[in-house]
C-alpha cells in the first residue's frame, strides 16, 4: 500500500494528529498519509509510536466528516455485535474471517468538521485474483454470512433495506413517467432503466438477510495469518439482500473483470464450492447471476440519478460508463454466467 509522510503541505491533518497525540497521551513516531481520494482535512493515516503505558502503537486512523463518522460507527456496532455472537464450533472450528475492532476511546471529535476513528493497523494485501484467494474468500464469506444472519439488528436492517428499496423504485417510476427528467441522464443509463420494470428490482431481496453490501477489492484484505479481513460495513446498515448478491458482486469484480473467458467458470466454481461448504444456499435458476448483476447495475444507476437530480451534484461521466460496462458484461458473458450457476441450481 503506497503512502507518504504527513508533511507541511498537509498542515490541517498534521494539526489534528498533534491534537490527538495530546488528548490520548500518545507519542507518534511516524505518520504516513495513505494515498486515497480524500482532500482538505480528511484522509487515512498509519500511525506508529507509543502509548502512555509504554505499549507500542500501530494504528490505522481515519479523519472524516462527522456525518460519515456517524455511519461508520453504526457499521462498527454491527461488527461488534456479530463478532460477539457465540460460534457454532461444529462448523466454525476453523474461522478464516476477521474484522478490525475500533480502538478504545474512538470515535473522537477533533473539530466541528472532523472526527477521528482509529483501528489496529493490520498488515495484508489485496487479492491476486487466483484460485487460492478465491477459495479462501468463498470460505470466509460463507462464514461471514452465517454470522450476519444471526445479528440482533437483523429486523432493523430489513426495515432499512426495504425503505431504501422503496425510495429507489419510486425514483425509477418517476423517471419513467417524466421524460424530461429521464433525458437528463446519460443515454446508456436511460436504455438500461427502460429495459426493466421497477417492480423487477425486488428480486435482489429474495431470500433476504443481512449481507456486507460492498465487497469491492479494496474492502477485502488477505492477512499473513491466513485470514480474510472484511472492511467498511457502512453499507451493511441497510443491506438486506439475497446472500447471492454479495457472491455475484465478488464474481463480477474478482473474476469477470479480470480473467479470460475460458477461465471464468472454473474460477467462479472455486469460489462457490468453498462458500457452499460453509453456507449452503439455493440457486433457483441458471440466469440468477445474470439477473443479480443487472440488478446491481440498475441500482447503481438509480443511486447516481438520485444524487444528480436531488442535489444537483454533477456525476462524472466515467461513473455512468462504469456501470453501463458492468451491465453489458452480463450479455458478453451470458453463456459463462449460466454455466457458473448451473451445477448449483435446485432441481424442482
C-alpha positions, 0 to 999 in steps of 0.5 A: 500500500503506497503512502507518504509522510504527513508533511507541511503541505498537509498542515490541517491533518498534521494539526489534528494528529498533534491534537490527538497525540495530546488528548490520548497521551500518545507519542507518534513516531511516524505518520504516513498519509495513505494515498486515497481520494480524500482532500482538505482535512480528511484522509487515512493515516498509519500511525506508529509510536507509543502509548502512555503505558509504554505499549507500542502503537500501530494504528490505522486512523481515519479523519472524516466528516462527522456525518460519515463518522456517524455511519461508520460507527453504526457499521462498527456496532454491527461488527461488534455485535456479530463478532460477539455472537457465540460460534457454532464450533461444529462448523466454525472450528476453523474461522478464516474471517476477521474484522478490525475492532475500533480502538478504545476511546474512538470515535473522537471529535477533533473539530466541528468538521472532523472526527477521528476513528482509529483501528489496529493497523493490520498488515495484508494485501489485496487479492491476486485474483487466483484460485487460492484467494478465491477459495479462501474468500468463498470460505470466509464469506460463507462464514461471514454470512452465517454470522450476519444472519444471526445479528440482533439488528437483523429486523432493523436492517430489513426495515432499512433495506426495504425503505431504501428499496422503496425510495429507489423504485419510486425514483425509477417510476418517476423517471419513467413517467417524466421524460424530461427528467429521464433525458437528463441522464446519460443515454446508456443509463436511460436504455438500461432503466427502460429495459426493466420494470421497477417492480423487477428490482425486488428480486435482489431481496429474495431470500433476504438477510443481512449481507456486507453490501460492498465487497469491492477489492479494496474492502477485502484484505488477505492477512499473513495469518491466513485470514480474510479481513472484511472492511467498511460495513457502512453499507451493511446498515441497510443491506438486506439482500439475497446472500447471492448478491454479495457472491455475484458482486465478488464474481463480477469484480474478482473474476469477470473483470479480470480473467479470460473467458475460458477461465471464468467458470472454473474460477467462479466454481472455486469460489462457490464450492468453498462458500457452499461448504460453509453456507449452503444456499439455493440457486433457483435458476441458471440466469440468477447471476445474470439477473443479480448483476443487472440488478446491481447495475440498475441500482447503481444507476438509480443511486447516481440519478438520485444524487444528480437530480436531488442535489444537483451534484454533477456525476462524472461521466466515467461513473455512468460508463462504469456501470453501463460496462458492468451491465453489458458484461452480463450479455458478453458473458451470458453463456459463462454466467449460466454455466457458473450457476448451473451445477448449483441450481435446485432441481424442482 
